[in-house]
Amino acid sequence: MGLGWIRNTLVSVGHFGRLLHSCSFRFLVNIPALEQVNQILHILFIFLPFLWALGTLPPPDSLFLWAMEQVLEFGLGGSSMSTHLRLLIMFIISAGTAVTSYFIPSTVGVVLFMTGLGFLLSLNLSEMCLVFKHSVTRYRVGTKSKALPSGSEKQFTWKECLFYIIILVLALIETSLLHHFAGFSQISKNSPQAVVGYVLMMLLIILWILREIQSVCIFGIFRNPFYPKDVQTVTLFLEKRTRLVKIGVVRRILLNLVSPFAMIAFLSLDSSLQGLHSVSVSIGFTRAFRMAWQHTENALLETVIVSVVHLFISSTDVWWNRSVDTGIRLLLVGIMRDRLIQFISKLQFAVTVLLASWTEKKRRKSTTTLCILNIVFSPFVLVFIIFSTLLSSPLLPLFTLPLFLVGFPRPVQIWPGAVGTTACVCADTVYYDQMVPGLTTALQAAMAAGSLGLLLPGSHYLGRFQDRLIWIMILECGYTYCCINIKGLELQETSCHTAEAQRVDEVFQSAFEQEYSRVCSINEHFGNVLTPYSVLPVKLYSDARNVLSGIIDSHDNLKEFKGDLIKVLVWILLQYCSRRPHVQEVVHKTENKGQASLIILPALNTSPQTQSPEDSDSLNSEILDDWSDDNVFGDEPTIRKGKEEKDQLKVVPGVNFPIPGSVESQGVGEHSGGTVPENSLYKSVILGYPVVDKGKQKDVAYIPLVEFSCSHSHLLRLPEEWTSSCLPNSKMREMSSLFPEEWYQFVLKQLECFHSEEDTSSVLEEIAKDRVLKDFYVHAVMTCYFSLFGVDNMVPSPGHILRVYSGVLPWSLALDWLTEKPELFQLALKAFRYTLKLMIDKASLGPIEDFKELTNCLEEYETDWYIGLVSDEKWKEAILQEKPYLFSLGYDPNMGVYTGRVLTLQELLIQVGKLNAEAVKGQWANLSWELLYATNDDEERYSIQAHPLLLRNLTVQAADPPLGYPIYSSKPLHIHLY
């Protein structure tokens, strides 16, 4: 788009003009047409720099794609395509079809060829071929391969293929019989073709009525009295929509089955098919036979118009009847229909821009002059609108002011590049990623029923739910299918975003949630670029944010929190050990051997070397001062070690870091495959003690060998590395008294960890009596408990709760011991988060009555909830896996309160409206002109400021990057409209 390109273009046009000039005077002096072309090109050459500066001169790629789309749609009866490659292939095949039909000598053969190829080309052949290839590959391999990304395998089955084959056979039979046995005659009030024309008129009226009944507004002006009123819940909407669903089925049958066959009958009976060797017949009827399937509603309207004109203008002296056959008449009517719709939309957009400039109080003084000039020179403005309509190019309002230019012609996709390949991906993208499959299913039902109006390539829809805005664009249409692109706009509420989102909410609320006293009310927001159409039930996450003041800062709740944490730790560790993958192997080995193995018992009764109180106090004063409640207000909590060291806690799986002052030794787990050396069994790693100088005797505490009293206790044994000691005996004995033994016994007896011939309850009773196994759990649970709360045994503060919930633990003697065991660390963190959720539920719903209720509550957290941080990768995985509930704890520094965020998966209603397509194209054309031509990249420029009528800010967001910034953009999605 640089100066080099325009220079080359000007030089090429100049050379071409001089070439024509020389040819006309040297060889073709007597041909005046070439002389006129030469003069026109010389005049055009003068205006090329001016047209380029105004952005009217199209780039070569855009011009080429636009020309192919126009010829394919209006000359060959096709549709714009979702990708450039599909467009090129379809254009070549469609052009070849028209050329081939010209050389077929038989009249019946031509009609059959046009009917068959018109039907086949209107289908989604590329997806069908892809599914067929995938099925053949899977059949050859003999195994189930991965499903297709677009879900086409679920859509295309042998039933659909059989349906298409039956339709094709019936269409060919109908065409051949009518063409062969019916006599050709000029259309009159009593001819067979006129009778079919009457039928088509009735079908058009019926289909129009059935389509308008499906949407909330008629013509976008009057509220539909048959549409469900005050719709706010899915259940109520589905109940009230029952009759509309039945009407939609009737409309679908008339549109997909009755109307195409009626139009084929009308075309087969036409007398123009007698003249086979005519280019106009080949082009016109190739398009007409395809349009009957590709765009059934548009083709029906065009056929009815031609039929009505025939009936009212029966004279053969009129040019319309004398020089133009029925195929070309349909082609001309189709072009006029499209341009008329574009003209009305562009005129409405121009009026909206004028009103938007006039009603904006801040800009009224500066825009008053422009508004007056537009009124005075309205004929010239009308000429610009007509010219842009004829070119099918955007009407470009400079800086979205009432100063109109003609943008350069461009294809339906507007932006270069493949659809869905660029988006400004962020943490909120996952919410759109989860909802798109359900939204696609809901759109399929709504489009098939006609709830979203007439489906045309280039149409834009806007969906709204809570803080989510969904931008839907139709890329391609055909027989029983539609291809769309779905974009998700940002969830962060800026001032401009919020202002326009509120207007969108007002438009939808007045249409769907407001009760009207009159039977047929007027749409209050008529004239807005957004027209409400329907609501769609979709399974997605609702987002609720609650203030936890009075709960997380309650002294009583925090005091209960500490006791509940020990219980949750016991439950999680027992559940983890009972579900480990190697449990079944241990079961078989235990049952075969029938004896217990020697196990190292943690040193609960020995007296290892301990730190002096002075050392402990100095350590606390130097390090623990930095871990205070003041750090909770930062963006990311951190741990500080020493006076100068500041590191955030990182957990590296599978890596054990050497600890100063510890004795490196082999673990028991390293010798599990054979005989364990005696020295290895008796060595104990003592953590957190003074460094032993090199060359001195290492003091090692020996732990006696013990064995489980129950042969089945191995089923629930903890990993060997979790049983090492890191706390002084006095501290462990003090904390062991807090262990809830009754709860431990209850949870253990509820486990289902093995299938044995023995009585399960009796086996669990024996395991529960095993004191050695219990001591293992006491040691692991209380060490984790100590790690989560640090050296202080005080009631935790809300800041402490938030930091530990975020994965930042206070310093303690057990901190390194826990962080060296990533799996245990994650389990302890999970228990802490479960306990917090339990505290909130108890404060909201009431206390827990007994152990059974507590178990049910924890099991619900395990199966139906994900409790963690929004920034975690597992949060995104839980959303994509569609966990029923998600919970996260946070802090609002502006309000100074702790907040809880709950996502709930449920079927909810998305409100959908249709945007003025010309308003979108015009604003996107201005965005391109302003950034690429005028190079105005000011972030506060006028053209992106919020305006409730134009929705400027939302429209700019929905543009493809780098000019726009949607956070989600889907690949082309193919929807079947059965």
Stockholm file with secondary structure:
# STOCKHOLM 1.0

chainA/1-978         MGLGWIRNTLVSVGHFGRLLHSCSFRFLVNIPALEQVNQILHILFIFLPFLWALGTLPPPDSLFLWAMEQVLEFGLGGSSMSTHLRLLIMFIISAGTAVTSYFIPSTVGVVLFMTGLGFLLSLNLSEMCLVFKHSVTRYRVGTKSKALPSGSEKQFTWKECLFYIIILVLALIETSLLHHFAGFSQISKNSPQAVVGYVLMMLLIILWILREIQSVCIFGIFRNPFYPKDVQTVTLFLEKRTRLVKIGVVRRILLNLVSPFAMIAFLSLDSSLQGLHSVSVSIGFTRAFRMAWQHTENALLETVIVSVVHLFISSTDVWWNRSVDTGIRLLLVGIMRDRLIQFISKLQFAVTVLLASWTEKKRRKSTTTLCILNIVFSPFVLVFIIFSTLLSSPLLPLFTLPLFLVGFPRPVQIWPGAVGTTACVCADTVYYDQMVPGLTTALQAAMAAGSLGLLLPGSHYLGRFQDRLIWIMILECGYTYCCINIKGLELQETSCHTAEAQRVDEVFQSAFEQEYSRVCSINEHFGNVLTPYSVLPVKLYSDARNVLSGIIDSHDNLKEFKGDLIKVLVWILLQYCSRRPHVQEVVHKTENKGQASLIILPALNTSPQTQSPEDSDSLNSEILDDWSDDNVFGDEPTIRKGKEEKDQLKVVPGVNFPIPGSVESQGVGEHSGGTVPENSLYKSVILGYPVVDKGKQKDVAYIPLVEFSCSHSHLLRLPEEWTSSCLPNSKMREMSSLFPEEWYQFVLKQLECFHSEEDTSSVLEEIAKDRVLKDFYVHAVMTCYFSLFGVDNMVPSPGHILRVYSGVLPWSLALDWLTEKPELFQLALKAFRYTLKLMIDKASLGPIEDFKELTNCLEEYETDWYIGLVSDEKWKEAILQEKPYLFSLGYDPNMGVYTGRVLTLQELLIQVGKLNAEAVKGQWANLSWELLYATNDDEERYSIQAHPLLLRNLTVQAADPPLGYPIYSSKPLHIHLY
#=GR chainA/1-978 SS CCHHHHHHHHHHHHHHHHHHHHHHHHTCTTCHHHHHHHHHHHHHHHHHHHHHHTTCSCCHHHHHHHHHHHIIIIISSCCCCSSHHHHHHHHHHHHHHHHHHHTCCCHHHHHHHHHHHHHHHTSCHHHHHHHHHHHHHHHHHTSCCCCCTTCHHHHCCHHHHHHHHHHHHHHHHHHHHHHHHSCCCCCCTTSHHHHHHHHHHHHHHHHHHHHHHHSSEETTTEECTTSCSSCCSHHHHHHHTHHHHHHHHHHHHIIIIIHHHHHHHHHHTCGGGGCCSCHHHHHHHHHHHHHHHHTHHHHHHHHHHHHHHHHHCCCTTSHHHHTCCHHHHHHHHHHHHHHHHHHHHHHHHHHHHHHHHHHCGGGHHHHHHHHHHHHHTHHHHHHHHHHHHHHTCCEEEGGGSSCEEECCCCCTTCSSSCTTSCCCCCTTHHHHHHHHHHHHHHHHHHHHHTTTCSCCTTCEEEEEETTEEEEEEEEEEETTEEEEEEEECCCSCCHHHHHHHHHHHHHHHHHHTCCCSSSSCBCTTTTSSEEEEEEEEEEEEEEEEEECTTTTTCHHHHHHHHHHHHHHHHHHHHHHHHTCTTHHHHHHHHHHHCSCCEEECCCSSSCCCCCCHHHHHHHHHHHGGGSSGGGGGSSSCCEEETTTEEECCCCCTTCCCCCTTCCCCCCGGGGTTSCCCHHHHHCCCCCSSCCCCTTSCCCCCCCCEEECSSTTGGGGCCCGGGGCCCSCHHHHHHHHTTCCHHHHHHHHHTCCCCCCSSCHHHHHHHHHTCHHHHHHHHHHHHHHHHHHHCSCCSCCCHHHHHHHHTTCCCCCTTHHHHHTCHHHHHHHHHHHHHHHHHHHHHHHHCCCCSHHHHHHHHHHHHHHEEESCTTSHHHHHHHHTTCSEEEEEEEETTTTEEEEEEEEEEEEEEEEEEECHHHHHHHHHHHHIIIIISCCCCTTCGGGSCCTTTCHHHHHHHSCTTTSCCSEECCCEEEECC
#=GC SS_cons         CCHHHHHHHHHHHHHHHHHHHHHHHHTCTTCHHHHHHHHHHHHHHHHHHHHHHTTCSCCHHHHHHHHHHHIIIIISSCCCCSSHHHHHHHHHHHHHHHHHHHTCCCHHHHHHHHHHHHHHHTSCHHHHHHHHHHHHHHHHHTSCCCCCTTCHHHHCCHHHHHHHHHHHHHHHHHHHHHHHHSCCCCCCTTSHHHHHHHHHHHHHHHHHHHHHHHSSEETTTEECTTSCSSCCSHHHHHHHTHHHHHHHHHHHHIIIIIHHHHHHHHHHTCGGGGCCSCHHHHHHHHHHHHHHHHTHHHHHHHHHHHHHHHHHCCCTTSHHHHTCCHHHHHHHHHHHHHHHHHHHHHHHHHHHHHHHHHHCGGGHHHHHHHHHHHHHTHHHHHHHHHHHHHHTCCEEEGGGSSCEEECCCCCTTCSSSCTTSCCCCCTTHHHHHHHHHHHHHHHHHHHHHTTTCSCCTTCEEEEEETTEEEEEEEEEEETTEEEEEEEECCCSCCHHHHHHHHHHHHHHHHHHTCCCSSSSCBCTTTTSSEEEEEEEEEEEEEEEEEECTTTTTCHHHHHHHHHHHHHHHHHHHHHHHHTCTTHHHHHHHHHHHCSCCEEECCCSSSCCCCCCHHHHHHHHHHHGGGSSGGGGGSSSCCEEETTTEEECCCCCTTCCCCCTTCCCCCCGGGGTTSCCCHHHHHCCCCCSSCCCCTTSCCCCCCCCEEECSSTTGGGGCCCGGGGCCCSCHHHHHHHHTTCCHHHHHHHHHTCCCCCCSSCHHHHHHHHHTCHHHHHHHHHHHHHHHHHHHCSCCSCCCHHHHHHHHTTCCCCCTTHHHHHTCHHHHHHHHHHHHHHHHHHHHHHHHCCCCSHHHHHHHHHHHHHHEEESCTTSHHHHHHHHTTCSEEEEEEEETTTTEEEEEEEEEEEEEEEEEEECHHHHHHHHHHHHIIIIISCCCCTTCGGGSCCTTTCHHHHHHHSCTTTSCCSEECCCEEEECC
//
